[in-house]
């Protein structure tokens, strides 16, 4: 079963410096029917104005993943992690027993467009850690490139949860397939473009929960960028 989460039904706030959409309840947006999916707790699509951002604030016991779609985002945290995240980069911060971090648009004149994802960890009070890896376009083009896993396989970033995230840049007319192990669930999030997922057309900003499907066929109706989650 494919259960869409249309872009137009997400929570939305425009604060001027931040234009943000929430697929699940977050901050001032509360929707008891959309509190997350499996261990996936947050998918926020943010556009941050030039030279603006989030000052130091705390997190704990959450796996936080950031994917920049355009522009550049500067990150700094109390674990010693830091750097500028650009398209093709994936950043992982395991907040563990507690961390402070800040994120600012690194450009004085261009917005930064990003997805921030929170996944509930299997273990609490772990040592905070930070990681960032670049995944070249050639590895994501017309393929499912593993970028997050529990064990760091294939050059992915490890998290404290039995969850996989794949990134893809799918050319119009191309298709990819993902096989789910028995009992696993999925979520797909379309960042740009439009694609058919097992007969369900999804457009930019749309997501969909995947239950009881042994495989997922994703065919691009136009050039499409998306993330696919394989979840317990």
N, C-alpha and C positions, 0 to 999 in steps of 0.2 A: 504494500500500500504506500502511495506517495501522498503526503498531506502538505499542500502548499502553505507557505507563510508569505502572502503577498507584500511587496514593498509598501504599498499604500496603507496597509493595516499596522505597520510598525509604529512604535512610539516615536514622536518627532519633536525636537526643540531647536529653535534658532535663537542663539544668544548674541548674534552679531559676530563675535570672534569665533564662535563654534556653532556649526550646523551639524546636528547629530540625529541619527536614527537608531532605534533600539529594537532588535528582533525579539528580545525577551525583557521582562521587567528589570528596570535599572534606574537608580536614583529616584527622581520624581515621577517616573513612569511606572505605574503598577497595573499589571494585568494578571489576575489569578489563573487565567487559562494559558498563560505563556510565561512560566517561571523558569524555563530551561527545557532541555531535552537530553535524557540520559545524564551523562556527566558534563554536558555542555551547558554552561550557565549564562554566558553573555556573548552576543555578537553585536558590537556597536560599529556603525559606519560613521566616521567623523570626517568633517572638513574643517580644518583649523586655519584661521586667517594668518597672513604673514606676521612673523615675529610674535605671535601669540601662543598660548599653550597652558599647560597644567602645572602649577607650582608644586613644590614638595607636598606629598600626601602619602598616607600609610596604606599598606595592604598586608594581609597575612593569609596563609593556607589557601592559596589559589595559584594555578598555573596560568600566567598571562602571556598571550602571544600577540604580537603586532606584525601586521603585513601592510606595507606602504604601497598604495596603488599609483600615486603620483606625488611629486614633491619630495621633501626631505624632513625627517623628524629627528630631533636631537633628544637622546635619552641619557639620564644620569640617575644612579641609585646608590643607596647606602651600603650595598654589598660590594661596591667597587666597580660595578658594571657601568658601561657608558659607551656612547658612540652615536653616529648619525645613520639612520635607517632610510634606505632608498628603495625604489622599485626593484624587485628581485630579491631583496633581503627579507629574511624572517628572523624576528627577535623573540626569544623566550626568557621570561623572568619567573623563576619559582620563588614566590613570596615567602613560603615556609613560615618560620616562627615570627617573621615580621621584617618589613623593609619599607623605607621611604624612597620615593622616586619622583622625578619630574620629567615632563615631556613638552618640548617646545618646537614649533615650526622653525626650521633652521634657515628659512629664507626671509629676507626683508620685504620681498615684493610678490611672492607667489604662494598660493594656498598649498597645504598638504592634505591629501586625501588618503585615508587609511581605514583598515579594519582592525579592531581590537577584540580579542577573543579571550574568555575566561573559561577554564576547565577545572572542575573540582578534583583535587588530588586524592590518591589512595591513602597517603600518609600525611599526618599533620606534624607541625613543629619541626620540619626538616630545616637543614641549613639553607638559607637563601642562596640562589645562584642565578647567573646571567649568561646568556649565550646569544650569538648572532651569526648567521651564515648567509652567504649569497648563493642563490640558485640560478644559474644562467638561463637565459631565455631558451637556449637550445635544449635544455633538460626538461623544460616545462611545455615546450611547443608540441601540441598534438600527442601529449602523454600525460600520465598521472605521476607527478614527481612527489615522492614521499618527502615531507619537510619536517614533520613532528612524529615521534614514536616513543614508546616507553623505554627503548633500549638504544636509541641513537643509530639504528641500522641504516646502511646505505648513505651515510653522511647526513642523516636527519638530526634534528635537535631533540634531546631526550627530555621527557617530562615524567612526573610522578603519577602516571595514570596509564591504564591500558587503552589508550586512544591513539588513532592514527589520523594525520591530516595530510592530504595530497593537494598540490597546487597544479593548475593547468592553464595553459593558453591554447585554446582550441580554435583552429582556423575554420572559417565558414565551410560547411559541407563535410568536415571531418568528424569522427566519432571515437570515443574510448569506452571501455567496459571495465567495471570493477566488480569482483566477486566477493560476497560477504560470507564469512564463516557462519555456521549455524548459531542462531541466537544473537547475532550481532545486529546493530541498528546503524543508521546512517543519517547524515544531514548534508545537503548541498546548499551552498550560498553563491549566488551569481553576483560577481562584482561588476562586470561589464558585459554587454552583449545580450544574447538570448540563446537558449539551448533547450532541446527536448530531453527530458529525463524519464525514461520508460513511459513515454506517451504524454507526459505533462510538460507543457511549454512554460518555461521560467524565463523572466526577463531581469534586467539589472535591478539589484536590490531585493529580488525575491529569494526566499529560501524554501526548503522543503524537508520535512521529516520522512524518513524511509524506514518502514516497519515490514518485517516478514518477506523481504525480497532477497532472493539468493544472488541476484546480480543487478547491476544498474548500468544501462546503456545511455550514454550522454552524447547527443549529436548537436553540433553547433548550427543554429539557424543563421548566425552571423559570427564574425570574430568575437570570441567570448573568453573572459577570464573568470575562473571560479575556484572555490575551495570545496573539497569533498572530505567529510569526516566519517571515519569508521569507528563506531563506539560500542562499549559493552552494554 
